[in-house]
Amino acid sequence: MAADPGPTMRLTLAHASTIVDAALDEARRLSLAPMTVVVLDAGGHPVALKRQDGSGILRVEIATGKAWGALGLGAGSRVLADRVASGAAGAAFVNAIAAASGGRVVPVAGGVLVRDGGGEVLGAVGVSGDLSDKDETCAVAGIEAAGLVPDTGAKPA
């Protein structure tokens, strides 16, 4: 008989609310353009979303596409951005992902996986509004504020 692995942690509304609010606080602290923050659970379903006044009309879709792509690949959306920058083969891969996802994936930084302390994926955060690297910074700040572990997809230094 297999041992019971115990209860699995899940991304709660309380986590998602903390993530969104802390990400927007970081954007304000850095004086960034108006942001939109989306938190998805591990199944890709929205848990929380906030859009600052003045955030562009496509920002919800862009932020969702960043988070959804991170979930789909099992790594932060920076992986896709790095693939695009790697040349023709990387661009072909990203084009294939775009086709396979029905255009739902946005291949730039700013989609960050949310992991628990054991490395289990709980969901993803997508942020859109400023430069992608700055969006990613806000997502990381939000995830860390919730006591969870961000995974941007960046290669270790």
N, C-alpha and C positions, 0 to 999 in steps of 0.2 A: 504494500500500500504506500502510495506516494505521500510525502509530508505536505501538509497544508501550508501554502506559501504565506498565509495571513492576508489581512485586508489590503487591497490595492488603493493607493492614494489616488484621488481624482482632483481635477481642477474645479474648484467651487466658484460660485458667484462672488464670494468674498475675495478669493484670490484675484479673479478677473477685475473686480472693481478697484482693488489696490493697484494692480498692474496698470490699468488705464489712467487712473488719477496720478500715479507716480510718473508715468511716461509723459503726461501732459505737464506736470510740474517741472520735469527736466527740460522740456521744450521751452517753457517760459523762462527758466533759469538761464538757458543758453540764448535767449532772444531769437528763437527760430520762427520760421513762417508758420501760419496756422496749421495745426496737425489734426489728423484723424488716426485713431487707434482702435484696432479690432482684436478681440481675443476669441480664438476658436478652441473648442475642446478637441480631444484626440480623434474624434470622428469627423472633424471639420465643421461642426455646428457652432454658430455664433453664441457666445456666452455674454459678451459685453462689447459695446461700441460707444465711443464718444467722438464728436467732431467739433473742433473749436470754431467759434464764429469766424467766418471768412475763409474757411477751408474749402478748396475747390470741389466742384460737383462730382468729379470722378474719384476723389480721394477714398471714399468708402470701398469702391471696387478695387482700386489699386492696393490698398492696405489688406483687403481680404485676399487678393491674389498672391500677395507676398506670403501671408501666413499659410494659405492653402498649399502653395508650392512647397513650403518648408515641410509641411506634414506629408505631402505626397512623396517627397524625396527622402524623408527621414533625416534631414539636415537643414540648417538655416539657409535662407535664400542666397546668401553670399556664394554658396557653392555654384549656383547657376550663373551669377554675375562673373565669377572667376572662369567658368566654362566659356562664356561669351568672349571674354577677353583673351582666351587661350588660342584663338584662331578659328579656321574654317571647320575643323572637326568638332570643336566645342560649340560653335554656332549651329552646326547641323544637329547636334544632340539637343540643344535648347529648342530649336525649331520642332524637333520630333516631340519633345515634352509638351510644347505649346499645342501641337496638333492632337496629341493623345488626351490632353486635358480639356479640349474644346476651347482653348484660349484663356482658361481660368488662371494660369500660372503667370506671375509677373517676375521675370528673371533678373531682379536687382536686389541689393542688400536692403534690409528693413523687415524681412520676415525671419523671426527668431523662434526656434523651438523652445518650449517650456518643459524642463525635466525636473523630476524629483531628485532627492539626494542620491538615490541608487541608479540614476541614469534613465529611468523609465520616462517615456514621452507622455506628458499630460495634455499637451495642446500646443498652440503656437500663437504668437503675437505678430501682427502686421501694423506697421506705422508708415504713414505717407503724409508729405506736406513740404518737406525741405529736401536737401540733398540726401541721397540714399544712406550714406554713411552716418549722417546726423539722425536720420530716422531710426537706424539700427541702434545708435547710442541711447535713444529714448526708450526703445523696446527693452534693451538690456537693463536700464535703470528701473523700469517698471517691474520686470520679472524679479530682479534682485530685491526690490522693496517688498515683494510678496513672500520672500524667503525661499524662492525657488531658483533653479539653475538655468541660465540662458545658454543656448547653443546656436551661435551665429553661422556655423559652418566654416568659420575661418580655420585655416591650417595652423597648427601649433607652431610657434616661433622657434 
